[in-house]
Amino acid sequence: MRLLVVDVGNTSTAVGLWTNGRVSRVAHIDGAFAECATVAESLLAKADAMAYVSVVPRADRRWAAFAKARGLAFHQVSHTDFASGAQDIRLDYPRPETIGADRLADAAGAVARYGAPVLVMDFGTALTAAVVTGDKVWRGGVIAPGFPLMRDYLFERTAKLPRMELGTGRAPKIGRSTEEAMRFGALVGYRGMVREIVTELRRNFSEQFNLVATGGFARWVLRDLDLPFKLDPTLTLYGAGLVARKFHLPEGAAGYR
């Protein structure tokens, strides 16, 4: 089975090819829909259907129309995929319709690749975490400001602070310039937040979670962090394909959407 996999985030869109559980030809595009669609077009000859994850509702119709115009069965990952027992994890959440599709894809992919219990952190525009306990039940998660929000807020809401560059991912010994002081605060403070989230969740659930990280800022934030995170850049696309393959239907068949 070959799926075009698309993950629309707040900052960028990831496009790739999912082939029997392997993700390849991945591209991350910061541009508008037209640029993303051009990249997706290059993979169409190898795709039978399309798996779609989005946290940007205004993009959904355009991607659904894109798939329909090209004769691809279109599957948008959502909480309903986990209601029938078709997936390997169950949802224990008061309002499952409010769970972000990217967090569901991350969790499904992480359980398949690394087993449960697992704690998945996605380092994007926001920092999100998904908790799946040892019985393969999605219990909930965490949403916190991502590094881009921290950086941009300081720049936008102060008169003299510059927009901080990412740099190497290593904190200075102490800030000896405005930018060094900001980098120290961002790196040390952010890593401290990540460490505290992991510590609290381990305590709350009394489980030693497998720790998995994905998202564009994961490598930068986790460098030198003393936690055994497995870095998995393709996790969301992999999880999207994994969920969608169980609903892969030709256009017009019962259950097509």
SVG drawing of the C-alpha trace seen along z (x, -y; Angstrom):
<svg xmlns="http://www.w3.org/2000/svg" viewBox="-21 -50 51 53">
<polyline fill="none" stroke="black" stroke-width="0.4" points="0.0,0.0 1.3,-3.4 -0.1,-6.6 0.7,-10.2 1.0,-11.6 0.4,-15.2 0.8,-17.0 -0.3,-20.6 1.1,-22.5 1.0,-26.1 4.5,-26.8 5.1,-24.4 3.6,-21.5 5.3,-18.1 4.7,-15.9 6.0,-12.4 5.3,-8.9 4.2,-6.1 5.0,-2.6 4.1,0.4 5.2,-1.3 8.2,-3.1 8.2,-6.9 10.3,-8.4 10.6,-11.4 9.8,-13.8 9.8,-17.5 9.0,-20.4 7.5,-23.4 7.1,-26.8 5.2,-28.2 1.6,-28.6 -0.8,-25.8 0.3,-26.0 3.9,-25.3 2.9,-22.4 0.6,-21.0 3.5,-21.1 5.6,-18.9 2.7,-16.6 2.1,-16.3 5.6,-14.9 4.6,-11.8 1.2,-11.1 2.5,-8.5 3.5,-6.4 0.4,-6.9 -2.8,-4.9 -4.5,-7.1 -3.9,-10.1 -3.6,-10.3 -4.0,-13.8 -3.3,-15.3 -4.0,-19.0 -4.2,-21.5 -5.2,-24.3 -8.9,-23.8 -8.9,-26.4 -6.6,-24.1 -8.7,-21.0 -11.1,-21.7 -8.3,-22.6 -6.4,-19.3 -9.6,-17.3 -10.3,-18.9 -6.7,-18.2 -7.1,-14.5 -10.6,-14.2 -9.4,-16.0 -6.6,-13.4 -8.7,-10.4 -7.1,-9.6 -9.1,-8.2 -8.8,-10.8 -8.5,-10.0 -8.4,-12.7 -7.1,-11.4 -9.4,-12.1 -10.7,-10.8 -13.3,-8.7 -10.6,-6.4 -10.0,-5.2 -13.7,-4.6 -14.3,-1.3 -11.3,0.6 -9.6,0.6 -6.5,-1.0 -4.1,0.4 -4.8,-2.3 -8.1,-3.4 -9.0,-6.9 -9.9,-7.8 -10.8,-11.4 -13.9,-13.4 -14.1,-15.2 -12.1,-13.2 -13.2,-15.4 -11.0,-18.2 -7.7,-16.1 -5.4,-17.4 -5.0,-15.0 -1.2,-15.4 -1.2,-14.2 -3.3,-11.2 -1.0,-10.3 2.1,-10.8 0.6,-8.4 -0.4,-5.7 3.0,-5.9 4.9,-5.8 3.1,-2.8 3.7,-0.9 7.4,-1.8 8.3,-1.9 5.6,-0.2 3.6,-1.3 3.8,-3.0 5.0,-5.9 5.2,-9.7 5.4,-11.5 6.6,-15.2 6.1,-17.1 8.3,-20.2 6.6,-22.5 5.0,-25.9 3.5,-24.6 5.0,-21.9 2.5,-19.0 2.7,-15.8 0.6,-12.6 0.5,-10.0 -0.3,-6.3 -0.2,-4.0 1.0,-0.4 -2.5,0.8 -2.4,-1.2 -4.9,-3.8 -4.5,-7.4 -4.9,-9.2 -4.4,-12.8 -1.5,-15.1 0.1,-18.5 0.1,-21.7 2.7,-24.4 4.2,-27.3 6.7,-26.1 10.1,-27.6 8.9,-29.8 6.2,-31.3 8.6,-32.1 11.1,-33.6 8.6,-35.7 6.7,-36.9 9.8,-38.4 10.6,-40.1 7.1,-41.4 6.2,-42.5 9.4,-44.3 10.9,-47.5 14.6,-46.5 14.9,-42.7 16.0,-41.3 14.6,-38.3 16.8,-35.5 18.5,-33.1 18.6,-29.4 22.3,-29.1 24.0,-25.8 21.7,-24.6 24.3,-25.0 23.7,-27.5 26.5,-29.9 27.9,-29.7 26.2,-33.0 24.7,-35.7 27.3,-38.4 25.2,-40.1 21.4,-40.6 21.2,-37.7 23.4,-35.4 21.2,-36.1 18.1,-35.3 19.6,-32.1 20.5,-31.0 17.0,-31.7 15.4,-29.9 17.6,-26.8 18.1,-26.2 14.5,-27.3 12.9,-25.3 14.8,-22.2 13.9,-22.6 10.2,-22.8 10.6,-19.6 12.3,-17.8 9.7,-18.9 6.8,-17.8 8.4,-14.3 9.1,-14.1 5.5,-15.0 3.9,-12.6 6.1,-9.8 5.0,-10.5 1.3,-10.9 1.0,-7.6 3.8,-5.6 5.1,-4.4 8.5,-4.6 7.5,-5.9 9.4,-5.3 10.3,-8.9 9.8,-9.9 10.4,-13.3 9.4,-14.7 8.8,-18.1 11.1,-20.6 12.6,-22.0 13.1,-18.6 16.8,-18.1 17.7,-21.6 15.9,-21.6 16.9,-18.0 20.6,-18.5 22.5,-17.8 19.2,-17.1 19.7,-14.3 16.6,-12.3 16.7,-9.2 14.5,-10.6 14.3,-8.8 14.3,-11.4 11.9,-10.4 11.5,-13.1 8.9,-11.2 6.7,-10.0 3.6,-12.1 3.7,-11.1 4.3,-7.5 1.4,-7.5 -1.0,-9.1 -0.3,-6.4 -0.6,-3.7 -4.1,-5.0 -5.3,-5.6 -4.2,-2.2 -7.0,-0.5 -9.5,-2.7 -8.1,-2.7 -11.0,-2.5 -11.6,-3.4 -13.6,-6.4 -17.3,-5.7 -17.0,-2.8 -18.8,-2.7 -16.9,-4.7 -15.1,-6.9 -14.6,-10.5"/>
</svg>
